[in-house]
Amino acid sequence: MGIHTYFQSLTDLERIIRCPGKFKFQEHSVSAHSWKVVQYAKTLADIEEKNGVTVDWKKLYEITSSHDYGEIFIGDIKTPVKHYSLELRSMLQQVEEGMVAHFIDDNIPEEFKSIFRRQLREGKDNSVEGQILEVADKLDQIYEAFTELQLGNTEKEFIVMYRSALIKIKQIPLHCVDYFLEHILPDLVSAGAKSPIDIETITKEALAA
C-alpha cells in the first residue's frame, strides 16, 4: 500500500509493448514512449515560448510524463482500434480513468490523493500544454512508424500510423506544428529517401488530406 505501490507499478510500463501483434524491427515499450514524449514536448514548448506563448511547465511535465499511466490497466490499444468510433474511444477512456481513480483511492495516502488525481488525469485538452502533449504523442507515433518504414517493414499498420498521426498534427494550431512541418518533416522525409517504401508520397498524401 502507499506510494511504494505506485513506484513499483511503474515497472509494468516497461513490459507493455506498443503496437502489439505486428512484426517490428524495433520494439518500443510504453515507458520508453512516455520518456520520448517528454523530450519532444520540451522542444515544442520552447518553440511556443520563442513565439510569445506562455507555457505552464509544471503542468506540461506532469501531463506528458504520466499521460499513458492508465495503460498499466488496459494495455496499449492500437490507434486505429482506439479511434474506430467516438463511442469506443469514450468507453475506453472511461474504463482507463475509472481504473486509475480506483488505484488512487486504494493505494495513495489521503494527503496525496488530489495531487495524483491531477497528475494522472487525461492531459489532452484545448490548453497550450494539452495541445503540446497531443503533438508530442503523435510525433512519437510518426517516428516509430517512420523507423519501421525506413527499414522496409511492409506492415500496413505502420503506414496507417504514420499517415493518421501526420494528419492529426497538421490540424493543431500551434507555432511548433508550423515549425515541424516547415523544418523538421522535410529532414525526416529526406532521411527516408532510400527506403523501399515511398515515404515521400505517403507524406504528401497525408498533408493534402
Z-matrix of the N, CA and C atoms (Angstrom, degrees):
N
C 1 1.460
C 2 1.524 1 109.41
N 3 1.327 2 115.78 1 164.98
C 4 1.447 3 119.68 2 176.16
C 5 1.519 4 112.41 3 88.33
N 6 1.333 5 115.49 4 -172.04
C 7 1.462 6 121.10 5 -176.71
C 8 1.529 7 111.29 6 -64.38
N 9 1.338 8 117.11 7 -25.81
C 10 1.467 9 119.91 8 174.87
C 11 1.525 10 110.68 9 -53.47
N 12 1.317 11 117.55 10 -39.58
C 13 1.468 12 121.55 11 -179.04
C 14 1.521 13 110.40 12 -63.84
N 15 1.319 14 116.14 13 -39.73
C 16 1.473 15 120.80 14 177.04
C 17 1.522 16 110.37 15 -64.56
N 18 1.344 17 116.95 16 -49.28
C 19 1.460 18 120.39 17 -179.88
C 20 1.532 19 110.74 18 -57.91
N 21 1.314 20 115.75 19 -44.05
C 22 1.461 21 120.02 20 -178.95
C 23 1.523 22 111.70 21 -65.54
N 24 1.328 23 117.00 22 -34.10
C 25 1.463 24 121.08 23 -177.47
C 26 1.526 25 112.41 24 -67.27
N 27 1.334 26 116.91 25 -22.28
C 28 1.466 27 120.07 26 -177.89
C 29 1.529 28 111.71 27 -62.03
N 30 1.321 29 116.96 28 -27.59
C 31 1.458 30 120.79 29 177.65
C 32 1.526 31 111.35 30 -60.97
N 33 1.324 32 116.48 31 -29.99
C 34 1.467 33 120.13 32 -179.34
C 35 1.529 34 111.50 33 -61.65
N 36 1.354 35 116.73 34 -30.52
C 37 1.461 36 120.10 35 -179.87
C 38 1.523 37 111.79 36 -66.82
N 39 1.341 38 116.60 37 -23.83
C 40 1.460 39 120.36 38 177.47
C 41 1.524 40 111.27 39 -73.54
N 42 1.327 41 116.59 40 -21.36
C 43 1.466 42 121.10 41 -175.45
C 44 1.522 43 113.15 42 -95.08
N 45 1.331 44 116.78 43 -11.71
C 46 1.465 45 120.09 44 -179.11
C 47 1.527 46 108.56 45 -89.55
N 48 1.325 47 117.04 46 116.65
C 49 1.454 48 122.26 47 -177.08
C 50 1.531 49 109.86 48 -93.02
N 51 1.326 50 115.67 49 133.66
C 52 1.457 51 120.89 50 179.80
C 53 1.531 52 110.60 51 -74.54
N 54 1.343 53 114.50 52 151.87
C 55 1.460 54 122.92 53 -179.58
C 56 1.524 55 110.94 54 51.48
N 57 1.326 56 116.76 55 60.08
C 58 1.472 57 120.42 56 -177.19
C 59 1.525 58 112.14 57 -67.66
N 60 1.329 59 114.75 58 152.72
C 61 1.452 60 120.11 59 173.33
C 62 1.512 61 115.38 60 85.34
N 63 1.331 62 118.19 61 0.26
C 64 1.459 63 121.21 62 178.90
C 65 1.516 64 110.36 63 -118.11
N 66 1.349 65 115.92 64 147.14
C 67 1.461 66 119.10 65 176.02
C 68 1.519 67 109.53 66 -65.08
N 69 1.323 68 116.27 67 134.81
C 70 1.459 69 122.13 68 178.71
C 71 1.517 70 109.27 69 -138.24
N 72 1.331 71 116.31 70 139.48
C 73 1.459 72 120.13 71 172.73
C 74 1.530 73 109.69 72 -72.68
N 75 1.335 74 115.40 73 -35.16
C 76 1.459 75 120.77 74 -179.76
C 77 1.526 76 109.04 75 -130.36
N 78 1.320 77 115.97 76 125.18
C 79 1.461 78 119.26 77 178.12
C 80 1.518 79 110.09 78 -93.78
N 81 1.330 80 116.25 79 147.18
C 82 1.457 81 122.48 80 -178.89
C 83 1.520 82 108.91 81 -129.44
N 84 1.309 83 116.40 82 131.48
C 85 1.460 84 120.61 83 177.09
C 86 1.524 85 109.88 84 -86.71
N 87 1.316 86 115.82 85 162.56
C 88 1.467 87 120.69 86 176.35
C 89 1.525 88 109.88 87 -62.56
N 90 1.331 89 116.75 88 -35.78
C 91 1.457 90 121.12 89 178.81
C 92 1.526 91 111.20 90 -62.39
N 93 1.333 92 117.23 91 -45.95
C 94 1.464 93 121.18 92 178.57
C 95 1.527 94 110.50 93 -64.27
N 96 1.325 95 116.03 94 -39.78
C 97 1.472 96 120.69 95 177.71
C 98 1.528 97 110.60 96 -59.68
N 99 1.321 98 117.42 97 -45.46
C 100 1.463 99 120.97 98 -178.56
C 101 1.529 100 110.96 99 -61.40
N 102 1.335 101 115.78 100 -41.29
C 103 1.462 102 119.36 101 178.85
C 104 1.523 103 111.11 102 -62.36
N 105 1.333 104 116.76 103 -43.05
C 106 1.463 105 119.91 104 -179.53
C 107 1.528 106 111.44 105 -66.92
N 108 1.320 107 117.04 106 -37.13
C 109 1.464 108 120.36 107 178.48
C 110 1.526 109 110.63 108 -59.99
N 111 1.328 110 116.97 109 -40.27
C 112 1.473 111 120.45 110 176.66
C 113 1.523 112 109.99 111 -61.34
N 114 1.336 113 117.62 112 -42.68
C 115 1.466 114 120.83 113 -178.51
C 116 1.527 115 111.40 114 -65.81
N 117 1.324 116 117.12 115 -44.34
C 118 1.469 117 120.22 116 176.35
C 119 1.525 118 109.85 117 -59.14
N 120 1.325 119 115.52 118 -46.89
C 121 1.464 120 120.60 119 -174.30
C 122 1.519 121 111.94 120 -61.51
N 123 1.337 122 117.08 121 -37.13
C 124 1.468 123 120.28 122 178.23
C 125 1.519 124 110.69 123 -57.64
N 126 1.328 125 116.24 124 -48.64
C 127 1.466 126 120.08 125 -178.48
C 128 1.521 127 111.57 126 -69.02
N 129 1.329 128 116.71 127 -40.37
C 130 1.466 129 120.13 128 178.07
C 131 1.523 130 110.72 129 -61.36
N 132 1.328 131 116.98 130 -40.20
C 133 1.467 132 121.31 131 178.92
C 134 1.523 133 111.06 132 -67.52
N 135 1.327 134 117.30 133 -36.96
C 136 1.463 135 120.52 134 176.42
C 137 1.534 136 110.85 135 -61.33
N 138 1.329 137 116.06 136 -40.19
C 139 1.468 138 120.39 137 177.66
C 140 1.524 139 110.38 138 -63.35
N 141 1.341 140 116.21 139 -41.73
C 142 1.466 141 119.64 140 177.85
C 143 1.530 142 110.82 141 -61.41
N 144 1.327 143 116.22 142 -45.18
C 145 1.473 144 119.83 143 -179.32
C 146 1.529 145 111.29 144 -63.27
N 147 1.316 146 118.13 145 -36.99
C 148 1.463 147 121.06 146 178.11
C 149 1.525 148 111.63 147 -64.96
N 150 1.334 149 115.12 148 -18.11
C 151 1.471 150 120.23 149 177.39
C 152 1.527 151 111.89 150 -102.79
N 153 1.336 152 116.58 151 18.56
C 154 1.459 153 121.36 152 173.82
C 155 1.509 154 116.39 153 84.87
N 156 1.311 155 117.76 154 10.11
C 157 1.467 156 121.61 155 -178.93
C 158 1.528 157 109.51 156 -89.39
N 159 1.328 158 116.80 157 136.15
C 160 1.458 159 121.68 158 176.67
C 161 1.529 160 109.80 159 -85.72
N 162 1.324 161 115.83 160 128.93
C 163 1.465 162 121.37 161 -178.81
C 164 1.525 163 109.61 162 -116.93
N 165 1.316 164 116.17 163 131.47
C 166 1.466 165 122.15 164 173.61
C 167 1.535 166 106.66 165 -86.23
N 168 1.326 167 115.92 166 96.21
C 169 1.463 168 120.30 167 -172.40
C 170 1.527 169 112.21 168 -67.12
N 171 1.319 170 117.52 169 -36.37
C 172 1.467 171 119.73 170 179.04
C 173 1.530 172 109.99 171 -60.45
N 174 1.319 173 115.54 172 -47.92
C 175 1.456 174 119.94 173 178.48
C 176 1.520 175 110.60 174 -61.78
N 177 1.331 176 116.74 175 -41.76
C 178 1.456 177 120.94 176 -178.02
C 179 1.521 178 111.18 177 -61.11
N 180 1.328 179 116.84 178 -46.16
C 181 1.465 180 119.98 179 -179.95
C 182 1.531 181 111.18 180 -65.61
N 183 1.313 182 116.53 181 -38.12
C 184 1.465 183 119.80 182 -179.81
C 185 1.527 184 111.21 183 -63.12
N 186 1.314 185 116.46 184 -50.22
C 187 1.464 186 118.92 185 -173.19
C 188 1.528 187 112.55 186 -76.34
N 189 1.335 188 117.82 187 -30.59
C 190 1.461 189 118.63 188 179.72
C 191 1.530 190 111.57 189 -76.05
N 192 1.315 191 116.96 190 -39.82
C 193 1.468 192 119.54 191 -176.75
C 194 1.526 193 112.31 192 -73.96
N 195 1.333 194 116.77 193 -23.07
C 196 1.478 195 119.80 194 -175.30
C 197 1.520 196 113.47 195 -114.48
N 198 1.330 197 118.19 196 7.96
C 199 1.465 198 119.81 197 -168.29
C 200 1.526 199 114.16 198 -64.88
N 201 1.327 200 118.34 199 -23.66
C 202 1.459 201 119.98 200 -179.58
C 203 1.528 202 112.59 201 -112.68
N 204 1.319 203 117.47 202 19.11
C 205 1.465 204 119.22 203 -178.58
C 206 1.525 205 111.52 204 -57.98
N 207 1.315 206 116.80 205 -36.39
C 208 1.465 207 121.16 206 -177.43
C 209 1.519 208 113.63 207 -62.15
N 210 1.340 209 117.65 208 -16.66
C 211 1.459 210 120.12 209 179.24
C 212 1.523 211 111.75 210 -68.93
N 213 1.329 212 117.42 211 -12.72
C 214 1.460 213 120.72 212 171.52
C 215 1.528 214 109.96 213 -56.50
N 216 1.330 215 115.86 214 -33.14
C 217 1.461 216 120.94 215 -174.68
C 218 1.528 217 113.54 216 -93.99
N 219 1.342 218 117.28 217 -31.75
C 220 1.470 219 119.10 218 -175.38
C 221 1.521 220 113.30 219 -117.71
N 222 1.320 221 117.43 220 -4.63
C 223 1.460 222 120.76 221 -179.36
C 224 1.520 223 111.45 222 76.51
N 225 1.340 224 115.52 223 -179.54
C 226 1.464 225 120.99 224 177.88
C 227 1.524 226 108.72 225 -89.45
N 228 1.311 227 115.65 226 118.63
C 229 1.463 228 121.24 227 178.33
C 230 1.514 229 107.94 228 -103.44
N 231 1.313 230 116.57 229 125.45
C 232 1.463 231 120.94 230 -174.01
C 233 1.529 232 111.35 231 -56.01
N 234 1.325 233 115.32 232 141.61
C 235 1.466 234 121.93 233 -175.52
C 236 1.530 235 113.35 234 -53.59
N 237 1.338 236 119.89 235 -47.30
C 238 1.482 237 118.12 236 179.62
C 239 1.519 238 112.85 237 -58.84
N 240 1.337 239 116.92 238 -34.59
C 241 1.468 240 120.78 239 178.26
C 242 1.524 241 109.64 240 -72.52
N 243 1.330 242 115.62 241 -48.44
C 244 1.462 243 121.45 242 -176.43
C 245 1.527 244 111.58 243 -58.08
N 246 1.329 245 115.98 244 -36.93
C 247 1.462 246 119.83 245 -176.24
C 248 1.534 247 112.28 246 -105.58
N 249 1.334 248 116.12 247 23.25
C 250 1.461 249 119.98 248 179.82
C 251 1.525 250 110.87 249 -58.82
N 252 1.334 251 115.69 250 -39.54
C 253 1.466 252 120.14 251 176.44
C 254 1.524 253 108.44 252 -150.81
N 255 1.321 254 116.10 253 156.73
C 256 1.462 255 120.27 254 178.38
C 257 1.522 256 110.59 255 -62.54
N 258 1.336 257 115.81 256 -35.10
C 259 1.462 258 120.00 257 -179.83
C 260 1.524 259 110.94 258 -64.43
N 261 1.342 260 116.42 259 -45.75
C 262 1.466 261 120.28 260 179.73
C 263 1.517 262 110.73 261 -64.48
N 264 1.335 263 116.65 262 -44.56
C 265 1.468 264 120.42 263 179.42
C 266 1.518 265 110.39 264 -59.77
N 267 1.338 266 117.11 265 -42.11
C 268 1.457 267 121.54 266 179.77
C 269 1.523 268 111.20 267 -64.42
N 270 1.328 269 116.45 268 -41.33
C 271 1.469 270 120.64 269 -179.53
C 272 1.529 271 110.87 270 -65.11
N 273 1.334 272 116.59 271 -44.24
C 274 1.462 273 120.54 272 179.29
C 275 1.527 274 111.02 273 -62.45
N 276 1.333 275 115.15 274 -40.17
C 277 1.461 276 119.47 275 179.57
C 278 1.527 277 111.09 276 -65.76
N 279 1.326 278 116.26 277 -39.35
C 280 1.460 279 119.94 278 178.15
C 281 1.530 280 111.36 279 -63.67
N 282 1.323 281 116.53 280 -41.77
C 283 1.465 282 120.48 281 178.82
C 284 1.527 283 109.96 282 -64.18
N 285 1.324 284 116.39 283 -47.79
C 286 1.466 285 121.11 284 -178.70
C 287 1.528 286 110.69 285 -61.03
N 288 1.329 287 116.85 286 -49.40
C 289 1.468 288 120.55 287 -178.69
C 290 1.524 289 110.94 288 -64.47
N 291 1.338 290 116.62 289 -36.71
C 292 1.463 291 120.31 290 179.01
C 293 1.515 292 111.99 291 -65.49
N 294 1.326 293 117.11 292 -40.26
C 295 1.458 294 120.40 293 -179.67
C 296 1.522 295 111.96 294 -71.86
N 297 1.336 296 116.57 295 -35.21
C 298 1.465 297 120.07 296 175.07
C 299 1.529 298 109.68 297 -64.55
N 300 1.316 299 116.72 298 -44.62
C 301 1.464 300 120.99 299 179.18
C 302 1.525 301 110.79 300 -61.34
N 303 1.329 302 116.22 301 -41.82
C 304 1.466 303 120.98 302 178.73
C 305 1.530 304 110.44 303 -63.39
N 306 1.322 305 116.48 304 -40.99
C 307 1.462 306 121.12 305 178.55
C 308 1.532 307 110.56 306 -61.87
N 309 1.330 308 116.47 307 -44.31
C 310 1.463 309 120.48 308 179.77
C 311 1.522 310 110.64 309 -63.56
N 312 1.328 311 116.23 310 -45.96
C 313 1.470 312 120.24 311 179.98
C 314 1.527 313 112.07 312 -59.46
N 315 1.329 314 116.22 313 -37.85
C 316 1.463 315 120.44 314 -174.68
C 317 1.528 316 114.02 315 -84.56
N 318 1.341 317 117.42 316 -24.77
C 319 1.461 318 118.87 317 -168.26
C 320 1.526 319 116.60 318 -123.30
N 321 1.304 320 117.77 319 -23.45
C 322 1.462 321 119.47 320 -173.65
C 323 1.531 322 110.27 321 -94.53
N 324 1.348 323 118.17 322 132.29
C 325 1.463 324 121.50 323 178.02
C 326 1.533 325 111.30 324 -55.57
N 327 1.314 326 115.89 325 147.11
C 328 1.459 327 121.87 326 -174.18
C 329 1.526 328 113.28 327 -52.37
N 330 1.338 329 116.73 328 -40.34
C 331 1.470 330 119.46 329 -175.62
C 332 1.534 331 113.10 330 -69.59
N 333 1.342 332 116.90 331 -13.50
C 334 1.461 333 119.97 332 -179.92
C 335 1.527 334 113.40 333 -110.99
N 336 1.323 335 117.14 334 -3.86
C 337 1.466 336 120.41 335 -175.01
C 338 1.531 337 112.38 336 -57.18
N 339 1.322 338 117.76 337 -46.49
C 340 1.465 339 120.16 338 -177.10
C 341 1.528 340 111.08 339 -64.69
N 342 1.331 341 116.68 340 -34.29
C 343 1.468 342 121.04 341 178.34
C 344 1.527 343 109.97 342 -65.55
N 345 1.320 344 116.60 343 -46.22
C 346 1.466 345 120.03 344 -179.34
C 347 1.519 346 111.68 345 -67.35
N 348 1.329 347 116.91 346 -35.79
C 349 1.471 348 118.85 347 177.70
C 350 1.534 349 110.09 348 -63.12
N 351 1.325 350 116.44 349 -36.86
C 352 1.469 351 120.01 350 178.67
C 353 1.524 352 110.96 351 -71.20
N 354 1.315 353 116.65 352 -43.07
C 355 1.460 354 120.39 353 -174.62
C 356 1.528 355 113.22 354 -73.87
N 357 1.307 356 117.59 355 -33.03
C 358 1.462 357 120.75 356 -175.19
C 359 1.523 358 113.08 357 -98.86
N 360 1.315 359 117.01 358 11.92
C 361 1.463 360 120.03 359 -179.92
C 362 1.525 361 110.25 360 -75.80
N 363 1.318 362 116.59 361 169.14
C 364 1.460 363 122.52 362 172.40
C 365 1.522 364 108.02 363 -67.93
N 366 1.316 365 116.96 364 116.07
C 367 1.465 366 120.54 365 -171.77
C 368 1.510 367 115.53 366 -91.98
N 369 1.329 368 117.56 367 -11.23
C 370 1.464 369 120.01 368 -177.38
C 371 1.528 370 109.59 369 -80.03
N 372 1.327 371 114.67 370 114.49
C 373 1.460 372 120.28 371 178.26
C 374 1.525 373 108.03 372 -150.85
N 375 1.320 374 118.18 373 -165.95
C 376 1.460 375 121.43 374 -175.98
C 377 1.524 376 114.09 375 -86.26
N 378 1.341 377 117.22 376 1.06
C 379 1.465 378 119.66 377 175.84
C 380 1.523 379 109.17 378 -71.20
N 381 1.325 380 116.07 379 162.43
C 382 1.466 381 120.26 380 177.51
C 383 1.525 382 110.24 381 -56.63
N 384 1.334 383 115.50 382 -45.64
C 385 1.457 384 119.95 383 -178.03
C 386 1.538 385 111.65 384 -64.77
N 387 1.336 386 115.92 385 -40.87
C 388 1.455 387 120.33 386 179.44
C 389 1.518 388 112.26 387 -64.94
N 390 1.331 389 116.31 388 -36.96
C 391 1.457 390 120.38 389 178.45
C 392 1.530 391 111.30 390 -73.06
N 393 1.334 392 116.89 391 -36.32
C 394 1.468 393 119.84 392 175.51
C 395 1.520 394 109.80 393 -62.23
N 396 1.329 395 117.11 394 -41.56
C 397 1.460 396 120.92 395 176.48
C 398 1.522 397 110.24 396 -58.29
N 399 1.314 398 117.25 397 -45.18
C 400 1.466 399 121.18 398 179.97
C 401 1.528 400 110.72 399 -59.49
N 402 1.330 401 116.43 400 -45.18
C 403 1.466 402 120.09 401 179.48
C 404 1.526 403 110.75 402 -64.14
N 405 1.337 404 116.58 403 -46.68
C 406 1.465 405 120.83 404 -178.47
C 407 1.527 406 111.49 405 -61.55
N 408 1.323 407 116.38 406 -40.76
C 409 1.459 408 121.38 407 179.53
C 410 1.530 409 110.56 408 -63.36
N 411 1.325 410 116.54 409 -45.57
C 412 1.461 411 121.02 410 179.51
C 413 1.524 412 110.94 411 -70.79
N 414 1.314 413 116.94 412 -30.77
C 415 1.460 414 120.79 413 179.07
C 416 1.526 415 110.45 414 -63.94
N 417 1.328 416 116.24 415 -39.86
C 418 1.463 417 118.32 416 177.76
C 419 1.523 418 110.54 417 -68.62
N 420 1.319 419 116.53 418 -34.09
C 421 1.463 420 120.13 419 175.74
C 422 1.525 421 109.79 420 -61.86
N 423 1.333 422 116.03 421 -41.57
C 424 1.466 423 120.68 422 178.21
C 425 1.526 424 110.66 423 -61.20
N 426 1.333 425 116.30 424 -47.06
C 427 1.460 426 119.36 425 -176.28
C 428 1.531 427 112.40 426 -70.02
N 429 1.325 428 117.32 427 -35.60
C 430 1.463 429 119.52 428 176.46
C 431 1.525 430 110.21 429 -64.27
N 432 1.336 431 116.23 430 -45.75
C 433 1.458 432 120.33 431 179.88
C 434 1.523 433 110.81 432 -67.81
N 435 1.328 434 116.81 433 -41.67
C 436 1.460 435 121.32 434 -179.58
C 437 1.526 436 111.29 435 -58.66
N 438 1.328 437 116.55 436 -44.02
C 439 1.464 438 120.29 437 -179.54
C 440 1.517 439 110.78 438 -59.64
N 441 1.335 440 117.13 439 -42.55
C 442 1.453 441 120.53 440 179.45
C 443 1.537 442 111.08 441 -66.23
N 444 1.326 443 117.09 442 -42.68
C 445 1.466 444 120.90 443 178.89
C 446 1.525 445 110.66 444 -65.62
N 447 1.329 446 115.92 445 -40.40
C 448 1.460 447 121.27 446 179.78
C 449 1.533 448 111.21 447 -61.41
N 450 1.322 449 115.79 448 -34.44
C 451 1.457 450 121.11 449 -179.79
C 452 1.530 451 112.89 450 -84.39
N 453 1.346 452 115.64 451 -2.47
C 454 1.454 453 119.66 452 175.90
C 455 1.510 454 115.30 453 93.52
N 456 1.318 455 117.37 454 17.85
C 457 1.465 456 120.65 455 177.81
C 458 1.531 457 108.85 456 -70.36
N 459 1.315 458 116.34 457 121.54
C 460 1.469 459 121.00 458 -175.66
C 461 1.532 460 113.57 459 -94.08
N 462 1.345 461 117.00 460 6.73
C 463 1.470 462 119.81 461 175.74
C 464 1.534 463 109.36 462 -61.30
N 465 1.343 464 117.17 463 122.53
C 466 1.466 465 120.79 464 -178.15
C 467 1.530 466 112.08 465 -61.96
N 468 1.329 467 115.93 466 -24.06
C 469 1.455 468 121.31 467 -179.35
C 470 1.529 469 111.68 468 -53.47
N 471 1.337 470 116.38 469 -36.84
C 472 1.462 471 119.91 470 -175.71
C 473 1.524 472 112.28 471 -77.85
N 474 1.322 473 116.89 472 -29.35
C 475 1.461 474 119.42 473 172.99
C 476 1.529 475 109.21 474 -66.83
N 477 1.331 476 115.84 475 -43.29
C 478 1.473 477 120.60 476 178.11
C 479 1.525 478 110.29 477 -62.00
N 480 1.338 479 117.34 478 -44.85
C 481 1.464 480 121.77 479 178.94
C 482 1.524 481 111.33 480 -58.72
N 483 1.318 482 115.52 481 -49.60
C 484 1.472 483 121.55 482 -178.42
C 485 1.527 484 110.69 483 -61.51
N 486 1.310 485 115.28 484 -49.12
C 487 1.465 486 120.59 485 -176.21
C 488 1.531 487 111.82 486 -65.66
N 489 1.328 488 117.52 487 -46.94
C 490 1.464 489 120.56 488 -176.56
C 491 1.533 490 111.20 489 -66.24
N 492 1.338 491 116.82 490 -37.74
C 493 1.466 492 119.91 491 179.53
C 494 1.524 493 110.71 492 -67.12
N 495 1.316 494 116.88 493 -40.60
C 496 1.465 495 120.82 494 179.76
C 497 1.524 496 111.05 495 -66.06
N 498 1.332 497 116.59 496 -41.32
C 499 1.467 498 120.48 497 177.63
C 500 1.526 499 110.26 498 -61.69
N 501 1.328 500 116.96 499 -42.62
C 502 1.465 501 121.01 500 -179.96
C 503 1.523 502 111.15 501 -64.75
N 504 1.318 503 116.95 502 -45.89
C 505 1.464 504 120.59 503 -177.80
C 506 1.518 505 111.69 504 -60.00
N 507 1.326 506 117.21 505 -44.49
C 508 1.468 507 119.35 506 -174.21
C 509 1.528 508 112.74 507 -67.29
N 510 1.322 509 117.12 508 -12.58
C 511 1.467 510 121.12 509 178.97
C 512 1.525 511 113.11 510 -90.08
N 513 1.335 512 117.40 511 -6.42
C 514 1.464 513 121.09 512 -175.80
C 515 1.526 514 109.32 513 -91.49
N 516 1.336 515 118.03 514 121.60
C 517 1.469 516 121.88 515 -172.78
C 518 1.529 517 113.89 516 -81.61
N 519 1.323 518 116.58 517 72.17
C 520 1.452 519 121.54 518 178.10
C 521 1.524 520 110.20 519 -126.53
N 522 1.333 521 115.96 520 152.74
C 523 1.465 522 120.61 521 176.89
C 524 1.518 523 110.52 522 -62.67
N 525 1.331 524 116.67 523 -36.81
C 526 1.462 525 120.00 524 -178.00
C 527 1.525 526 111.69 525 -66.33
N 528 1.332 527 117.11 526 -27.28
C 529 1.465 528 120.28 527 176.54
C 530 1.527 529 109.44 528 -69.00
N 531 1.337 530 116.03 529 -44.23
C 532 1.467 531 120.09 530 176.78
C 533 1.524 532 110.47 531 -58.70
N 534 1.338 533 115.68 532 -42.13
C 535 1.464 534 120.01 533 179.91
C 536 1.526 535 110.48 534 -64.62
N 537 1.307 536 116.75 535 -43.53
C 538 1.464 537 120.76 536 179.04
C 539 1.523 538 110.99 537 -59.71
N 540 1.322 539 116.87 538 -47.63
C 541 1.459 540 120.76 539 -177.21
C 542 1.523 541 112.21 540 -66.59
N 543 1.339 542 116.79 541 -34.30
C 544 1.462 543 120.87 542 -175.79
C 545 1.523 544 113.61 543 -86.72
N 546 1.331 545 117.39 544 -34.01
C 547 1.460 546 119.65 545 -170.34
C 548 1.525 547 115.56 546 -118.70
N 549 1.335 548 117.52 547 -31.56
C 550 1.469 549 120.15 548 -175.01
C 551 1.520 550 111.62 549 -95.13
N 552 1.325 551 116.46 550 -46.28
C 553 1.458 552 120.44 551 -177.69
C 554 1.532 553 112.96 552 -58.71
N 555 1.336 554 119.27 553 -42.61
C 556 1.474 555 118.38 554 177.53
C 557 1.530 556 112.75 555 -58.59
N 558 1.336 557 117.03 556 -37.77
C 559 1.464 558 119.88 557 177.48
C 560 1.524 559 110.77 558 -66.60
N 561 1.330 560 116.26 559 -39.06
C 562 1.465 561 120.78 560 178.71
C 563 1.528 562 109.92 561 -62.41
N 564 1.319 563 116.82 562 -47.38
C 565 1.469 564 121.19 563 -179.59
C 566 1.524 565 110.34 564 -62.55
N 567 1.317 566 116.19 565 -41.54
C 568 1.462 567 120.63 566 178.49
C 569 1.524 568 111.50 567 -61.67
N 570 1.333 569 116.43 568 -39.04
C 571 1.467 570 121.01 569 179.26
C 572 1.526 571 111.68 570 -66.21
N 573 1.333 572 116.47 571 -22.97
C 574 1.459 573 120.15 572 -179.58
C 575 1.517 574 114.28 573 -98.10
N 576 1.339 575 115.71 574 12.66
C 577 1.462 576 120.14 575 -174.02
C 578 1.527 577 113.15 576 -62.92
N 579 1.329 578 117.34 577 -30.64
C 580 1.467 579 120.58 578 -177.49
C 581 1.533 580 113.04 579 -89.89
N 582 1.310 581 115.87 580 2.87
C 583 1.465 582 119.56 581 179.80
C 584 1.525 583 110.28 582 -67.90
N 585 1.322 584 118.41 583 144.45
C 586 1.472 585 120.40 584 175.57
C 587 1.528 586 112.11 585 -68.18
N 588 1.311 587 117.18 586 -11.47
C 589 1.464 588 122.57 587 177.58
C 590 1.526 589 108.21 588 -102.55
N 591 1.318 590 117.57 589 134.39
C 592 1.467 591 122.10 590 -174.25
C 593 1.532 592 110.56 591 -77.74
N 594 1.317 593 116.07 592 82.24
C 595 1.460 594 121.69 593 -177.81
C 596 1.528 595 111.14 594 -66.54
N 597 1.324 596 116.87 595 -34.99
C 598 1.470 597 119.99 596 -179.20
C 599 1.522 598 111.54 597 -61.54
N 600 1.312 599 116.76 598 -44.49
C 601 1.474 600 120.23 599 179.47
C 602 1.518 601 111.19 600 -66.49
N 603 1.321 602 117.16 601 -42.22
C 604 1.466 603 121.26 602 177.62
C 605 1.526 604 109.91 603 -59.20
N 606 1.329 605 115.82 604 -41.53
C 607 1.466 606 121.03 605 179.77
C 608 1.520 607 111.82 606 -64.73
N 609 1.321 608 116.51 607 -46.26
C 610 1.475 609 120.76 608 -179.76
C 611 1.532 610 110.79 609 -62.33
N 612 1.317 611 116.47 610 -40.53
C 613 1.473 612 120.11 611 179.55
C 614 1.528 613 110.89 612 -65.30
N 615 1.337 614 116.29 613 -39.00
C 616 1.471 615 120.19 614 178.97
C 617 1.522 616 110.96 615 -66.26
N 618 1.310 617 117.21 616 -42.51
C 619 1.459 618 121.45 617 -179.18
C 620 1.543 619 111.43 618 -68.29
N 621 1.300 620 115.99 619 -26.91
C 622 1.470 621 120.04 620 -179.81
C 623 1.523 622 112.37 621 -86.12
N 624 1.326 623 116.98 622 -12.64
C 625 1.467 624 120.85 623 -175.32
C 626 1.522 625 111.52 624 -70.26
